[in-house]
Amino acid sequence: MTREGVAALLASSPGFDVVASVDDPAALPRDGSVDVVVLDLYLADGRPSTPAVSEMATWARVLVMSASRAPADVLAVVRSGASGYVTKDTGKEALLAVLATVAAGGFSLSPQLADVLAAALSATPAVPEDPSDLLSPREREALDLIAAGFTHAQAAKRMNVTKATVDTYVERIRVKLQVGNKAELTRIALAARRT
């Protein structure tokens, strides 16, 4: 599906508004009007979008859309801080469902990519020597605050973001580090501080 096709689909779907449709992510408004950015894995000039995803994930949720099912691409997108990754052959209804999940603060993948991500994660060490290497700077900051005993709301205030943003960071951290609860997150954060 092309950028124009996604914009047309969203414009005709209740509950979605298209704020901008641009070639260059730098042209997106950063005035709080953008909740979710749908971005191709590769920018118009052919560069990977993952550095842009890392930056945009600090002020919006990012859904990456690509034809690629390569495990390295899926893993790079997840590690960059994206809230989701879908393939370009994802159906319209499925895409709208993924966008609704991402807009609500969740994390979502095309069904066929969940297995790709699981295989990619199992091929890498579950917890690297320094687990924070898997996290974006903002995810590391959120993890450190939670490990220090801050609630999500308190961490959000300290980070100057919303609680929903911290909830998203924590969900991404759990996916990336394959942990299920706050105690495991705290253990990993404390271990990373010692190294």
C-alpha positions, 0 to 999 in steps of 0.5 A: 500500500502506498502513502497515498493509499494509506492517507485515503484509507484513513481519511475515509475511516471514522476515528482517524484524521490525516494531519499530514502526508509528507515525503520527509519526516522532518516536515511533520508538525511537532505541535502535538497534532500528530498522534501516530506516524505511519512511516516506510522502512526506507526514506525517499532517498533510500536511507533506513528510517530507523534513526528517524523512528528513534527521534519521532518515538519521543513525540509520537507513536510510530508505525513502520510499514514495509514490504520487508519481512527480514528478521533483521529489519523487524528487529531493527524497527522494534529496537528503534522504538516503533510502536508497530510494524506492518507489511505493505500487503496488510489488508485494510481492516487489519491495518485499521486495527493495528493503527487503533492499537498503536494510537491507544498506546499499544504495540502491534505487528502484522500477524506474520511478523510476530513469528519473525520477531520471535525467531529473531529474538530467540536467535539473539541472547535473551538478555545481553551483557548490557540489556540497555543496549536494546533500548532507545535513550527514552526507554532507558530513562523510563526504565531507570525511573521505574527501577528507582521506584517511580510510578508511571505517572511520576516518571512521565512528569519527570520525563515531561511526557504523558503517562500513556507515553511511559506506558508505551515505553514500558510495553516496548521494554518488556517486548525487547527484553522479554520480561513480564513484570515490574520486578524483572524490569527492576532487576535488569535495570539495577544489573545494568547500572552495575555494569 
